[in-house]
Amino acid sequence: MDDSSSHDRKKKYFLWGTVLTWTLSIPLIVWMFNSFGGIQQEKATGLAAAAGGIAEMYATFGLILAFVLPVGAIVLLVGSFSRGHRIRTLFSVLYIGWSAFTLVAAGLFVWFLVHMHHVAAAPR
């Protein structure tokens, strides 16, 4: 395989992986602004105040973003590793960690929703 085409491919994988990773951050940033603004307006406290902001964020951007984009970003960033580019490798590792964190957070949120649904539907 030609070394320059391999370098270009890995650079392209890194750039697309970075775009996907930062795309994942948009819902998180929107959620933080919405939930903190809502908490301040309602003078609310506790987990319920933050959970409302999380639910609003996921309703807006969809759960598909939360599961498909991290996996795509991780695959692209793993493909961008290169021996001669340590800085790119370092950022790839950091972005892979961030993507894994958002994947785990989305999974915990879905688990929380399912768990709360079962608790609310349980006979009393």
C-alpha positions as a printed NumPy array, in Angstrom:
array([[  0.   ,   0.   ,   0.   ],
       [  1.273,   3.452,  -0.854],
       [  2.438,   5.287,   2.276],
       [  1.037,   8.672,   1.217],
       [ -2.428,   7.259,   0.468],
       [ -2.393,   5.475,   3.845],
       [ -1.444,   8.758,   5.529],
       [ -4.245,  10.615,   3.713],
       [ -6.775,   7.929,   4.64 ],
       [ -5.776,   8.035,   8.306],
       [ -5.915,  11.835,   8.298],
       [ -9.404,  11.703,   6.801],
       [-10.486,   9.123,   9.422],
       [ -9.149,  11.395,  12.164],
       [-10.982,  14.446,  10.835],
       [-14.308,  12.609,  10.466],
       [-13.897,  10.99 ,  13.881],
       [-13.25 ,  14.416,  15.389],
       [-16.36 ,  15.836,  13.7  ],
       [-18.483,  12.975,  15.046],
       [-17.03 ,  13.378,  18.544],
       [-17.772,  17.114,  18.649],
       [-21.219,  16.517,  17.157],
       [-21.884,  14.384,  20.217],
       [-20.981,  17.32 ,  22.43 ],
       [-23.659,  19.59 ,  20.95 ],
       [-26.575,  17.857,  22.758],
       [-24.582,  17.866,  26.001],
       [-23.913,  21.599,  25.755],
       [-27.548,  22.323,  24.848],
       [-28.696,  20.169,  27.78 ],
       [-26.437,  22.011,  30.212],
       [-27.712,  25.42 ,  29.14 ],
       [-31.355,  24.297,  29.167],
       [-31.228,  22.498,  32.484],
       [-29.312,  25.214,  34.319],
       [-31.622,  27.87 ,  32.892],
       [-34.665,  25.835,  33.919],
       [-33.274,  25.233,  37.397],
       [-32.648,  28.937,  37.836],
       [-36.124,  29.941,  36.6  ],
       [-38.003,  27.321,  38.617],
       [-35.703,  27.483,  41.635],
       [-35.7  ,  23.677,  41.449],
       [-33.185,  21.397,  43.104],
       [-32.249,  17.746,  42.965],
       [-32.037,  15.066,  40.333],
       [-35.533,  15.722,  39.005],
       [-34.516,  19.189,  37.856],
       [-31.575,  17.846,  35.861],
       [-33.509,  14.82 ,  34.565],
       [-36.04 ,  17.097,  32.89 ],
       [-33.267,  18.815,  30.977],
       [-31.77 ,  15.481,  29.934],
       [-35.147,  14.221,  28.711],
       [-35.695,  17.405,  26.713],
       [-32.258,  17.129,  25.127],
       [-32.767,  13.518,  24.07 ],
       [-36.237,  14.231,  22.755],
       [-34.764,  16.988,  20.595],
       [-31.752,  15.166,  19.183],
       [-32.937,  11.562,  19.426],
       [-31.418,   8.493,  20.912],
       [-29.997,   7.467,  17.541],
       [-27.416,  10.239,  17.844],
       [-26.432,   8.889,  21.219],
       [-25.642,   5.396,  19.977],
       [-24.669,   5.623,  16.31 ],
       [-22.334,   8.611,  16.387],
       [-20.087,   7.392,  19.239],
       [-19.619,   4.01 ,  17.6  ],
       [-18.849,   5.643,  14.248],
       [-16.423,   8.079,  15.874],
       [-14.623,   5.278,  17.724],
       [-14.266,   3.188,  14.551],
       [-12.916,   6.128,  12.551],
       [-10.559,   7.275,  15.293],
       [ -9.14 ,   3.776,  15.829],
       [ -8.427,   3.686,  12.092],
       [ -6.534,   6.995,  12.335],
       [ -3.768,   5.724,  14.635],
       [ -0.329,   6.249,  13.115],
       [  3.169,   5.725,  14.5  ],
       [  4.565,   8.943,  13.084],
       [  1.809,  11.206,  14.376],
       [  1.848,  11.146,  18.176],
       [ -0.275,  14.274,  18.643],
       [ -2.983,  12.901,  16.368],
       [ -2.83 ,   9.593,  18.239],
       [ -3.129,  11.413,  21.578],
       [ -6.181,  13.349,  20.418],
       [ -7.64 ,  10.167,  18.946],
       [ -7.343,   8.459,  22.33 ],
       [ -8.93 ,  11.452,  24.078],
       [-11.795,  11.58 ,  21.572],
       [-12.307,   7.815,  21.828],
       [-12.605,   8.228,  25.594],
       [-15.117,  11.048,  25.192],
       [-17.145,   9.023,  22.695],
       [-17.131,   6.032,  25.044],
       [-18.29 ,   8.294,  27.887],
       [-21.217,   9.608,  25.846],
       [-22.114,   6.05 ,  24.809],
       [-22.165,   4.941,  28.452],
       [-24.152,   8.036,  29.469],
       [-26.746,   7.326,  26.772],
       [-26.982,   3.705,  27.885],
       [-27.465,   4.713,  31.515],
       [-30.125,   7.216,  30.499],
       [-32.052,   4.558,  28.566],
       [-31.689,   2.157,  31.491],
       [-32.993,   4.864,  33.839],
       [-36.015,   5.485,  31.612],
       [-36.829,   1.776,  31.39 ],
       [-36.324,   1.323,  35.129],
       [-38.566,   4.285,  35.971],
       [-41.227,   2.979,  33.59 ],
       [-41.197,  -0.399,  35.36 ],
       [-41.357,   1.25 ,  38.787],
       [-44.268,   3.481,  37.729],
       [-46.143,   0.561,  36.116],
       [-45.716,  -1.797,  39.092],
       [-48.951,  -2.596,  40.958],
       [-49.273,  -0.981,  44.32 ]])
